[in-house]
Amino acid sequence: MTLKLMSRRELLRTLSAAGLGSAFATRAVADAAGAAPAAGGKIRELTPMSPTLRALYPARLVNGKVIQPERPLPIFAETDVLVVGGGPAGFAAAVAAARAGAKTTLMERYGYFGGLWSGGIVLVVISTHAKENGEKVKVMRGIGDELCERLTKIEGAIINQAPGKHNPTTDPEATKFMMDEMIAEAGVNVVLHSWATDVVMEGNAVRGVVFESKSGRQALLAKVVVDATGDGDIFAAGGAAFEQRLHAIGLVHRMGNVDRAELDKLKTAGFKSIGSLEPLASVRWVNLRGPSTDGLDVKELSRLEMEHRRSIWKRIQTLRNTPGGEKLFLLQTAPQLGVRTTRLLEGVAKLTAADAKAGKKCADVIGVGGAQGANHVGWPIPYGALVPQKLDGVIAAGRCIACDTKWVEDMRLIAACLITGHAAGAAAAVAVASNCQPRAVDVAKVQDVLRKQGAYLG
């Protein structure tokens, strides 16, 4: 018998004729726009299409300097509220603004939402509660708590989200999924894989951003922009005053087969802990503090990314070569570096450690932060800490709000980012509805929206 060798294309055709092609094909081309091929139908080869052409305005090298010529930019869209950054703060801001009736767009540089919570695999939501009058009180309510509550309906998605519990830990993929669901339900327009590189100014007000993507450089215009970039990229590009801090930059990783490891033997060998609990019994996430350096320096970020991965790999191999750890393996290194703090806004008001520790009340409160161990009073957050001193059109949210250095470690945590993001989105929607700048907004109206959306203001 003579065997005939088949090419890959001939193999796919044969499998397709037998009804098995879809499992092996690299891509199915829709028969019509937006329609998938019919079940069992013939899968066509990829067809050529007209190339997408761009207007060319290349930078020029002139006398040793790179000169970028003036150029018109296509306007991608116009919106009421533009939220830049889809981490915890940006997610909450976008959902809040849309639920308050504003046409809202959310821009994110990665292909998913959650920022360091999901992509950075920092899975524990710290400071959800505080102690008031001797009682443990949940302060992270509203949109952030709604997300966690919805995760309880998914097996293996969250732990410690229950009465009497604090600081829940979530599964990163379930978190991404639920964020997608809530964003879609709110009617938020989404722009992923896009990096805001500059701002569009009209007088002293930011009127949108310039962003880069695979579709080229474009502009997106808005009545109010929420800067949820974490690094204050938008307010810095607009010329707002800020402080800059060095902080530890780490990289989180996850280990698999933890339930099959012999932990007592590993402890005897000197490994006191091999990671933090998460919803999956077989997996642990492991934090890495890293050196304090400049999170805005791309050379440092590039160096640390590779050094941290090398260090993590070596640690896992050491564990695997230690009695009790043979079955452990490196499941994942985070696709995002753990940048903790870079820019801090100089705001109309400033959140200080002294005021926070005293639980100082403020008339413009837009949320209450919690205690890391749920063991001290909550700290009211003033709206003024989200608003630049002079720049208009922008509201900050998340780890870049106005805060003194002594309170950064509490302000930058996920629960606080969800709380300030919720407030920023509500304030942006009120500013649009009132046709005023964020600094002139009626804070009482913002507080009313927040209460209606379930937020806790003390």
Steps between C-alpha positions, in 0.01 A plus 500: 500500500632842405451782754425845360635793700242778535571869518359701791239655269392159367476372858276790604276446197468130581421573866249767399319258269476261793352774720818540704656800333396765750700335775820520302463813290709796601228749418148501362411784266142623540276452195341838569595796714452405864382146418692186584513209255206264529559190709660235286539746213805529282778712648658724243859608487578851622410739221699809407354840584580854401782633718415767755692808394598784731592858432875516546660765719833338591739666741811635332862503609620859461846604617513222757153575638182303439227738381135397508299708251160645581226265387120476509362208701183307421241524778422146609194597704344763726360415840373663817740327738826338396666275756865427421624186671297187568638394837280488812461879506427532129258209501299648786511850348369383164215295646404784738498766228298286260247403766462870583392565141819624335618369165817332617809359331766292673850479350750236610849421373471125557234264370319455832385696804617483860853639473727372774205324665456258211794546262746570780355204696478707820190304590409612852268800544647656813326759721139416426403562866573735789422501872240751611361512854668170568323330210645378171328698223523445125613822333560366150143493377335598174655385176809334648302293747239419235774347286621288792146392585438394142819293511355300789254353250789338309662194653870555565485875426538660845573425865434705817209689345241424766351656816770535765779460244725773362759539224372248244728333246380444145591281207654723228313350206166512680572864588569586137182324391278673754648840418421438134143410596442808715658735247287359219183512708565868583530583130859622518681538167830313514833572331761235578861462385533878497749720682425867569817691412394864525207727573282723285481845660244777461623794701572372850277196466580149382249417226615149420806291429727401217549125496696240308383157391537261208260736321754782524494828689154643564317737734209429731310806623310528827328753724673358808799263521557271798871431545510143628838420345654442842796717402311826442593493132207719398521775759879509459466541122252782563751688715350437845733523799605171655758336722700198389608215723725197468346179627557126495424333168437127514356219293242251624496134401277199562595146588306190410462162675523662844245251634736220397805648672617382843495836679642370830814378324536833321466690828768281654722587204453871574205595278265652758245600238456404138233753416162648580165324484271544204170336402665206323638255756777386268635851436674768706602851398837630612578869538840655436582841641797584278733802514381859538555669168338722237183345360499754216844401369457251215861383534439408864171331418663295225788396726278406792260300285775264393685490832185421695401219262848351528487519879154342513606216272803422715290503818251253358778267390646516849162403643463216252839368606410513869337197670128566508496740207565264210150535355485879510525691173498857378147560374525864397699818533290815492483679163517831689780624724390599849560874486372634832530879481641759261317835466279647774267782402521841663129533561256759625513298824751246629442174682747493790604223733417714803144566382453139390615351830269735686208418271460874440164586350473715187197667345596385150542131593459267202599173665655345808818298488547195720764351726736235365410270788152644560634617836481881497264776398414572140646805329268738314629593153442861388385568146768769473770230507376387157504844336813678368576841651478684169449263207139461384320211333669226704415296810763263644420157641701220656856505625588839346259721700630775730647325802802548725777244492415357842156384380595363158508139622131518594374727222644286216333173602231340285206576731592869514545509122151356451361761740672802343424372152132471583504858627688636199254341256200637689656847516583495130139415414369780724743747343377407152135523601564837668709630209777605736862425571580229757628759751165684485282194542239494776650239733160444661371376164800268470436365849136443410599297191750299704248416769247391238769273352564344841822677602587555867574858605513450877 
